[in-house]
Amino acid sequence: MKALVIGCGIGGPAIAMALREVGVDAEIFEAYGASADGVGAFLNVASNGLDALRALDAHREVLRAGIPTPDLVMWSGTGKRLGAVSNGLALDDGTVSHTILRADLHRIVREEAVRRGITISYGRRMVSFEDTGDRVTARFEDGGEATGDLLIAADGVHSRTRRLLDPTAPEPRYAGLYSGGGIVRDQDFTGEPGVYHLVFGKRAFFGYTVAESGETWWFANLPRELGDVPADWRPVLAEAFESDANFSADLVRRAELGPMLPIHDLPPLPTWHRGRVLLTGDAAHATSPSSGQGASLAIEDAVVLARCLRDAGDHRAAFRLFESERRGRVERVVAYARTISNSKAAGPVARVFRDALMPYFLKRSASQESLAWMYRHQVSL
Ligand SMILES: Cc1cc2nc3c(=O)[nH]c(=O)nc-3n(C[C@H](O)[C@H](O)[C@H](O)COP(=O)(O)OP(=O)(O)OC[C@H]3O[C@@H](n4cnc5c(N)ncnc54)[C@H](O)[C@@H]3O)c2cc1C
């Protein structure tokens, strides 16, 4: 059996590696060139995502390249410490969530896939597919095509496959926030390594962690109308952080700023699969980055899909099983992340309630391990 995997972001290589493990041949087709960096300067690979990578025996390089960030401390814009909570729950062997440059995670999963003999074809944007019942053919912008037994979409939140599979599928929802960030070196912004500080500022949200090396990894989420893009984001961000009692305004004035991107998530889709075609990762269930789970869910999908294909009688049964195992979990994460995104974009009145209630909420989360459903989820082949 051969699978055409559309998209070589985070999920695509994981899918191809997982399919290999169960004897399904996979080839990956990516719209951009090999050096395309994708979105987000760095991201959180949650403990459950690391566990899913471990199921593929592809976790070691990620652990080496990332920085352990087991703790989150929340602050208000006035400088009040709202509380602390774990950034995921440690795995049995003590592994905790890691923060990693997206480019590093992307490179590691691609290189590992290639090392295992998987072909990645770059510059091949899929524009349409045809499912004839016994085979499926993908057609590319360059005029070429490829045929296989399955077409597995890992083509991200703005998935072309999703639109082709179900033209009535809901479009991604704008979360009301633009997001961007970067890394600053030698600027003496101090903090305890391993702790992610999250500041619910008066007008924007600020997050940062300080690495052992002294680098400060930071990001900002700014509530803003979609499409309202200034010529220069830096003064806009500095002004948004101006009255907050921390170094965020100072940092954004001095730091190099990567692209500021609008944040989207995806409402629940009626259809995840039809015939020989299946949606996975952000194409099926994009969550806003506020959950720190999008990449981890895409990797979990890979492992579960491979197991379903191995254990179910045929691809139809496998896709049904996959959806039944994954839908509840991923939709819960999307809803959870949406709540957090909404609180980041809170107006002045909602902000007062948020800051007053947050300590109680955090205390509950910390004491009852109420997020175990998200972080202790284990997938295996
Ligand atoms: C600002 C920001 C911060 C984030 N922070 C986090 C975080 O902290 N933790 C976390 O887990 N997640 C985070 N995410 C989300 C995470 O990046 C995604 O959930 C994850 O990359 C999803 O993987 P994927 O493989 O489904 O899609 P992607 O990684 O987006 O890959 C899709 C790939 O498909 C390719 N493609 C698209 N269309 C076609 C086509 N027609 N033909 C061929 N190829 C195509 C694209 O070029 C791309 O390479 C963040 C996202 C953003 C925007």
The ligand as an SDF file (V2000), in Angstrom:
LIG
                    3D

 53 58  0  0  0  0  0  0  0  0999 V2000
    2.3520   31.7320   15.7610 C   0  0  0  0  0  0  0  0  0  0  0  0
    2.1320   30.2680   15.9880 C   0  0  0  0  0  0  0  0  0  0  0  0
    2.6100   29.6820   17.1490 C   0  0  0  0  0  0  0  0  0  0  0  0
    2.4250   28.3190   17.3750 C   0  0  0  0  0  0  0  0  0  0  0  0
    2.8610   27.7830   18.5560 N   0  0  0  0  0  0  0  0  0  0  0  0
    2.6590   26.4650   18.7930 C   0  0  0  0  0  0  0  0  0  0  0  0
    3.1320   25.8530   19.9940 C   0  0  0  0  0  0  0  0  0  0  0  0
    3.7010   26.5110   20.8700 O   0  0  0  0  0  0  0  0  0  0  0  0
    2.9570   24.5130   20.1510 N   0  0  0  0  0  0  0  0  0  0  0  0
    2.3390   23.7530   19.2060 C   0  0  0  0  0  0  0  0  0  0  0  0
    2.2320   22.5270   19.4050 O   0  0  0  0  0  0  0  0  0  0  0  0
    1.8630   24.2900   18.0800 N   0  0  0  0  0  0  0  0  0  0  0  0
    2.0120   25.6180   17.8500 C   0  0  0  0  0  0  0  0  0  0  0  0
    1.5440   26.1630   16.6960 N   0  0  0  0  0  0  0  0  0  0  0  0
    0.7820   25.3100   15.7680 C   0  0  0  0  0  0  0  0  0  0  0  0
    1.6650   24.3660   14.9710 C   0  0  0  0  0  0  0  0  0  0  0  0
    2.6330   25.0770   14.2310 O   0  0  0  0  0  0  0  0  0  0  0  0
    0.7520   23.5530   14.0630 C   0  0  0  0  0  0  0  0  0  0  0  0
   -0.3130   23.0240   14.8130 O   0  0  0  0  0  0  0  0  0  0  0  0
    1.4950   22.3980   13.4280 C   0  0  0  0  0  0  0  0  0  0  0  0
    2.5700   22.8790   12.6560 O   0  0  0  0  0  0  0  0  0  0  0  0
    0.5240   21.5810   12.5770 C   0  0  0  0  0  0  0  0  0  0  0  0
    1.2140   20.6740   11.7700 O   0  0  0  0  0  0  0  0  0  0  0  0
    0.6530   20.2740   10.3450 P   0  0  0  0  0  0  0  0  0  0  0  0
    1.6580   19.3480    9.7750 O   0  0  0  0  0  0  0  0  0  0  0  0
   -0.7650   19.8540   10.4590 O   0  0  0  0  0  0  0  0  0  0  0  0
    0.6350   21.6370    9.5100 O   0  0  0  0  0  0  0  0  0  0  0  0
    1.8520   22.5760    9.1350 P   0  0  0  0  0  0  0  0  0  0  0  0
    3.0070   22.3620   10.0480 O   0  0  0  0  0  0  0  0  0  0  0  0
    1.2840   23.9520    9.0060 O   0  0  0  0  0  0  0  0  0  0  0  0
    2.3200   22.0420    7.7020 O   0  0  0  0  0  0  0  0  0  0  0  0
    1.5140   22.1680    6.5550 C   0  0  0  0  0  0  0  0  0  0  0  0
    2.4330   22.0260    5.3430 C   0  0  0  0  0  0  0  0  0  0  0  0
    1.6510   21.8020    4.1740 O   0  0  0  0  0  0  0  0  0  0  0  0
    2.2030   22.5500    3.1080 C   0  0  0  0  0  0  0  0  0  0  0  0
    1.1300   22.7610    2.1270 N   0  0  0  0  0  0  0  0  0  0  0  0
    0.0610   23.5660    2.2270 C   0  0  0  0  0  0  0  0  0  0  0  0
   -0.7170   23.4640    1.1440 N   0  0  0  0  0  0  0  0  0  0  0  0
   -0.1400   22.5510    0.3330 C   0  0  0  0  0  0  0  0  0  0  0  0
   -0.4700   21.9870   -0.9410 C   0  0  0  0  0  0  0  0  0  0  0  0
   -1.5770   22.3620   -1.6020 N   0  0  0  0  0  0  0  0  0  0  0  0
    0.3500   21.0640   -1.4930 N   0  0  0  0  0  0  0  0  0  0  0  0
    1.4880   20.6610   -0.8590 C   0  0  0  0  0  0  0  0  0  0  0  0
    1.8580   21.1530    0.3500 N   0  0  0  0  0  0  0  0  0  0  0  0
    1.0490   22.0830    0.9530 C   0  0  0  0  0  0  0  0  0  0  0  0
    2.6800   23.8320    3.7850 C   0  0  0  0  0  0  0  0  0  0  0  0
    3.6220   24.5270    3.0100 O   0  0  0  0  0  0  0  0  0  0  0  0
    3.2660   23.2720    5.0720 C   0  0  0  0  0  0  0  0  0  0  0  0
    4.6240   22.9320    4.9430 O   0  0  0  0  0  0  0  0  0  0  0  0
    1.7300   27.5270   16.4280 C   0  0  0  0  0  0  0  0  0  0  0  0
    1.2610   28.1060   15.2450 C   0  0  0  0  0  0  0  0  0  0  0  0
    1.4380   29.4760   15.0340 C   0  0  0  0  0  0  0  0  0  0  0  0
    0.8670   30.0960   13.7920 C   0  0  0  0  0  0  0  0  0  0  0  0
  1  2  1  0
  2  3  1  0
  2 52  2  0
  3  4  2  0
  4  5  1  0
  4 50  1  0
  5  6  2  0
  6  7  1  0
  6 13  1  0
  7  8  2  0
  7  9  1  0
  9 10  1  0
 10 11  2  0
 10 12  1  0
 12 13  2  0
 13 14  1  0
 14 15  1  0
 14 50  1  0
 15 16  1  0
 16 17  1  0
 16 18  1  0
 18 19  1  0
 18 20  1  0
 20 21  1  0
 20 22  1  0
 22 23  1  0
 23 24  1  0
 24 25  2  0
 24 26  1  0
 24 27  1  0
 27 28  1  0
 28 29  2  0
 28 30  1  0
 28 31  1  0
 31 32  1  0
 32 33  1  0
 33 34  1  0
 33 48  1  0
 34 35  1  0
 35 36  1  0
 35 46  1  0
 36 37  1  0
 36 45  1  0
 37 38  2  0
 38 39  1  0
 39 40  1  0
 39 45  2  0
 40 41  1  0
 40 42  2  0
 42 43  1  0
 43 44  2  0
 44 45  1  0
 46 47  1  0
 46 48  1  0
 48 49  1  0
 50 51  2  0
 51 52  1  0
 52 53  1  0
M  END
$$$$
